[in-house]
């Protein structure tokens, strides 16, 4: 769903976010298979955003790159064409948790059958570049990290990358690309002194402090907005946010 640019309007629009649309669709007669176009588009967008954590999970389960790509593609094909949402309960409808349970069930039941199929016979519903996916996977921590923890950490990183992209676009829309590229380092809490940043941007130090404060506030707002897109009720947002942030601590 396009951002309004206003934190208040983002909160007001919570009930039209992606995952809540999908969860609501499963309560309609026929489920998502016969559900609204908006709900289908919402699910497809969520899958497009979060395919890599699933690919990393499948790889960490011991599957080779070609097999992992086939399994991930087939999983998404089933997810987007079959009514797998019939058992989603709104009170425990976090997309991350539901998706992880679904991929575990899929791998337990479908690996032998898919291995017997001729490669290329499945329907590709998402564009997964195998070279890019495997290149990212090779940079993951050692195999001592569990598949579940790797999944959660990559989910959190994907969400933060999405937020950073939204911030970059907002600055670009205001013609402040260069300012963003300098100020974004302050989001980590390990940036240069403000005086040095001010000199590089030809701003006074006070103006930089204000700009950094606004950037951090917007960053936090967008993080909550992105998390809200993946839960079914507003009350789950803070719990999910805490879980994802904890997954980034090694």
C-alpha positions as CSV (number, residue, x, y, z in Angstrom):
1,X,0.0,0.0,0.0
2,X,1.5,3.4,-0.9
3,X,2.7,5.5,2.0
4,X,0.7,8.7,2.7
5,X,3.9,10.2,4.2
6,X,1.9,11.0,7.3
7,X,2.4,8.9,10.5
8,X,-1.2,9.7,11.6
9,X,-2.7,8.7,8.3
10,X,-0.6,5.5,8.3
11,X,-2.1,4.6,11.7
12,X,-5.6,5.4,10.5
13,X,-5.2,3.2,7.5
14,X,-4.0,0.1,9.5
15,X,-7.1,-2.0,8.7
16,X,-6.3,-1.8,5.0
17,X,-2.7,-3.1,5.3
18,X,-1.5,-6.1,3.4
19,X,-1.7,-9.0,5.9
20,X,-5.0,-7.8,7.5
21,X,-6.6,-7.8,4.0
22,X,-5.4,-11.4,3.5
23,X,-6.6,-12.5,6.9
24,X,-10.0,-10.9,6.3
25,X,-10.3,-12.7,2.9
26,X,-10.0,-16.1,4.5
27,X,-13.2,-15.5,6.4
28,X,-15.1,-15.0,3.2
29,X,-16.9,-17.9,1.5
30,X,-14.4,-19.6,-0.7
31,X,-11.4,-18.1,1.0
32,X,-8.6,-16.4,-0.9
33,X,-9.2,-18.7,-3.9
34,X,-12.4,-16.8,-4.6
35,X,-11.5,-13.7,-2.6
36,X,-10.9,-10.1,-3.5
37,X,-8.4,-8.9,-6.0
38,X,-7.0,-6.6,-3.3
39,X,-6.3,-9.5,-1.0
40,X,-4.6,-11.5,-3.7
41,X,-2.4,-8.5,-4.5
42,X,-1.6,-8.0,-0.9
43,X,-0.4,-11.5,-0.4
44,X,1.6,-11.4,-3.7
45,X,3.3,-8.2,-2.5
46,X,4.2,-9.7,0.9
47,X,5.7,-12.7,-0.9
48,X,7.7,-10.5,-3.2
49,X,9.1,-8.6,-0.3
50,X,9.9,-11.6,1.9
51,X,11.0,-14.4,-0.5
52,X,14.7,-14.3,0.6
53,X,14.2,-15.3,4.3
54,X,12.3,-18.3,3.0
55,X,15.0,-19.2,0.5
56,X,17.7,-18.9,3.3
57,X,15.6,-21.1,5.5
58,X,15.3,-23.8,2.8
59,X,19.1,-23.6,2.2
60,X,19.9,-23.9,5.9
61,X,17.7,-27.0,6.0
62,X,20.3,-28.7,3.8
63,X,18.9,-28.3,0.3
64,X,21.2,-27.4,-2.6
65,X,20.8,-24.1,-4.5
66,X,18.9,-25.5,-7.5
67,X,16.6,-27.5,-5.2
68,X,16.1,-24.5,-2.8
69,X,15.1,-22.3,-5.7
70,X,12.6,-24.9,-7.0
71,X,11.2,-25.5,-3.5
72,X,10.8,-21.8,-2.8
73,X,9.1,-21.2,-6.2
74,X,6.8,-24.2,-5.8
75,X,5.9,-23.0,-2.3
76,X,4.9,-19.6,-3.5
77,X,3.0,-21.1,-6.4
78,X,0.9,-23.1,-4.0
79,X,0.5,-20.2,-1.6
80,X,-0.8,-17.9,-4.2
81,X,-3.1,-20.4,-6.0
82,X,-4.5,-22.6,-3.3
83,X,-6.6,-21.7,-0.3
84,X,-4.0,-22.3,2.4
85,X,-5.3,-19.5,4.6
86,X,-8.5,-21.3,5.7
87,X,-6.9,-22.1,9.1
88,X,-5.4,-18.7,9.8
89,X,-6.7,-17.4,13.1
90,X,-6.8,-13.6,13.4
91,X,-5.6,-13.6,17.0
92,X,-2.4,-15.4,16.0
93,X,-2.1,-14.2,12.5
94,X,1.4,-12.8,12.2
95,X,2.5,-13.3,8.6
96,X,6.1,-14.2,9.6
97,X,5.0,-16.9,12.1
98,X,2.3,-18.3,9.7
99,X,4.7,-18.4,6.8
100,X,7.4,-20.2,8.7
101,X,5.0,-22.9,9.9
102,X,3.7,-23.2,6.3
103,X,7.1,-23.7,4.8
104,X,8.0,-26.3,7.4
105,X,4.9,-28.2,6.6
106,X,5.5,-27.9,2.9
107,X,9.1,-29.2,3.1
108,X,8.1,-32.1,5.2
109,X,5.4,-33.2,2.8
110,X,6.5,-32.1,-0.7
111,X,10.3,-32.6,-1.0
112,X,10.2,-36.2,-2.2
113,X,7.5,-35.5,-4.8
114,X,9.2,-32.4,-6.1
115,X,12.5,-34.1,-6.4
116,X,10.9,-36.7,-8.7
117,X,9.5,-34.0,-11.0
118,X,11.4,-32.9,-14.0
119,X,13.2,-29.6,-13.3
120,X,11.4,-26.6,-14.8
121,X,7.9,-28.2,-14.6
122,X,6.7,-25.9,-11.8
123,X,5.0,-22.6,-12.2
124,X,7.2,-19.6,-11.3
125,X,5.1,-16.9,-9.7
126,X,8.0,-14.8,-8.4
127,X,11.2,-13.7,-10.0
128,X,14.0,-15.3,-8.0
129,X,17.5,-14.7,-9.4
130,X,19.4,-17.8,-8.3
131,X,22.8,-16.1,-8.6
132,X,21.7,-13.2,-6.4
133,X,19.9,-15.5,-3.9
134,X,22.9,-17.7,-3.6
135,X,25.3,-14.8,-3.4
136,X,23.4,-13.4,-0.5
137,X,23.3,-16.8,1.2
138,X,27.0,-17.3,1.0
139,X,27.4,-14.2,3.1
140,X,25.3,-15.7,5.9
141,X,26.8,-16.7,9.3
142,X,28.2,-20.2,9.8
143,X,25.9,-23.2,9.8
144,X,25.8,-23.2,13.6
145,X,22.9,-20.7,13.3
146,X,19.6,-22.5,13.2
147,X,17.3,-22.2,10.1
148,X,14.6,-20.6,12.3
149,X,16.9,-17.9,13.7
150,X,18.4,-17.2,10.2
151,X,14.8,-16.8,8.9
152,X,13.9,-14.3,11.6
153,X,17.1,-12.3,11.2
154,X,16.7,-12.1,7.4
155,X,13.1,-11.1,7.9
156,X,14.1,-8.3,10.1
157,X,16.9,-7.2,7.8
158,X,14.5,-7.3,4.8
159,X,12.1,-5.1,6.7
160,X,14.8,-2.6,7.6
161,X,16.0,-2.5,4.0
162,X,12.4,-1.7,2.9
163,X,12.2,1.1,5.4
164,X,15.5,2.6,4.3
165,X,14.3,2.4,0.7
166,X,11.2,4.3,1.6
167,X,13.2,7.0,3.5
168,X,15.5,7.4,0.5
169,X,12.6,7.9,-1.8
170,X,11.0,10.5,0.5
171,X,14.3,12.5,0.5
172,X,14.6,12.0,-3.3
173,X,11.1,13.4,-3.8
174,X,12.3,16.6,-2.0
175,X,15.5,16.8,-3.9
176,X,17.6,15.9,-0.9
177,X,19.4,12.8,-2.1
178,X,22.8,14.0,-1.0
179,X,21.6,14.9,2.4
180,X,20.0,11.5,3.0
181,X,23.2,9.7,2.0
182,X,25.1,11.6,4.7
183,X,22.4,11.6,7.4
184,X,21.5,7.9,7.1
185,X,24.7,7.0,9.0
186,X,23.2,8.6,12.1
187,X,20.5,5.8,12.2
188,X,23.0,3.4,13.5
189,X,24.1,5.5,16.4
190,X,27.8,5.3,15.3
191,X,28.0,8.4,13.1
192,X,30.6,11.1,12.8
193,X,30.3,14.2,15.1
194,X,27.5,16.6,14.1
195,X,30.0,19.3,13.4
196,X,31.7,17.2,10.8
197,X,28.4,16.2,9.2
198,X,27.4,19.9,9.2
199,X,30.5,20.9,7.4
200,X,30.1,18.2,4.8
201,X,26.5,19.3,4.1
202,X,27.3,23.0,4.4
203,X,24.7,23.4,7.2
204,X,25.0,24.7,10.7
205,X,25.3,22.2,13.5
206,X,21.9,23.1,15.0
207,X,20.2,22.4,11.7
208,X,21.9,19.1,11.4
209,X,20.6,18.1,14.9
210,X,17.1,19.0,13.9
211,X,17.4,17.0,10.6
212,X,18.8,14.0,12.4
213,X,16.0,14.1,15.0
214,X,13.4,14.2,12.3
215,X,15.0,11.4,10.3
216,X,15.1,9.1,13.4
217,X,11.5,9.9,14.2
218,X,10.5,9.1,10.6
219,X,12.6,5.9,10.6
220,X,10.9,4.6,13.8
221,X,7.5,5.5,12.3
222,X,8.2,3.7,9.1
223,X,9.5,0.6,10.9
224,X,6.3,0.3,12.9
225,X,4.3,0.9,9.7
226,X,6.2,-2.0,7.9
227,X,5.7,-4.3,10.9
228,X,2.0,-3.4,11.0
229,X,1.7,-4.6,7.4
230,X,2.6,-8.1,8.5
231,X,0.3,-8.6,11.5
232,X,-3.5,-8.9,11.7
233,X,-4.3,-6.6,14.6
234,X,-2.7,-3.3,15.9
235,X,-2.0,-4.9,19.3
236,X,0.5,-7.3,17.8
237,X,2.7,-4.6,16.3
238,X,4.9,-3.9,19.4
239,X,5.4,-7.6,20.3
240,X,6.4,-8.4,16.7
241,X,8.7,-5.4,16.6
242,X,10.5,-6.5,19.8
243,X,10.9,-10.0,18.5
244,X,12.4,-8.8,15.2
245,X,14.8,-6.4,16.8
246,X,16.0,-9.2,19.2
247,X,16.7,-11.4,16.2
248,X,19.3,-9.0,15.0
249,X,21.4,-9.5,18.2
250,X,23.9,-12.3,17.6
